[in-house]
Amino acid sequence: MRLNVLSRARQAASRKALASDAVVYCESRIRQETAKARAGQPSHPALRDEIQRLFTVDQAVRQKKDFDPAAMAQADREHEAPLRAIFDRYGVPTYAMVGGEAASSFVTMVQHQSPEFRKKVLPKLKANVDRGQADARSYAMVYDRSVHDAGRKQLYGENFECSSENPTLHVSPIEDEAHVNLRRARLGLMRLELHARMVLENSAALCAAPPARK
């Protein structure tokens, strides 16, 4: 099925009926889904369950309905110690260790922690991506947030912010924005305009949250 989709995408691109980055996107998604499927049963099921328990709370306080910035910030503070304990013992959990869902959930929660922690996680996360043991989107999220922390422009458009100049949630500045969709496609990410629409529809209330804990 996936190969049929890729074949049709290539044919459409050859007719100029589809953007070339769509083919790159399909190729990347197939590689990533294949890597996840090959992971098999997780070697650390208890760790998987711990991560998912934390993630359930992490997401519950980020629901659009009855959004409470104080509750979100409190949950992030309470999760700092267990997340650091996991990282200190296991590094960044891989597909093989905890499965694809929990591996991505761990990194999503890291996004809600301090710049220092994100910076520490980034190289180990990149190593996992290179080995087909982590979600490339997870890497893009941490990379973009980390360079934003350092005062530089992001590469992939995964970081959104609220600033004094623009108090509504918006995409942070992007380096070489003309080619951002090609970079996103190489990591299996949907085009930026679609991603931004989804984020803004579901997370606009985050501008009421403390800046470091969005």
Buried (B, 14 or more C-beta within 10 A) or exposed (E): EEEEEBEEBBEBBEEEEBBBBBBBBBBBBBEBEEBBEEBEEBEBEEBBEBBBEBBEBBEEBBEEEEBBBEBBBEBBEEBBEBBBEBBEEBBBBBBBBBBBBBBBBBBBBBBBBBEEBBBBBBEBBBBBBEEBBBBBBBBBBBBBBBBBBEEEBBBBBBBBBBEEEEEEBBBBEBBEBEEBBBBBBBBBBBBBEEBBEEBBEEBBBBBBBEEEBB
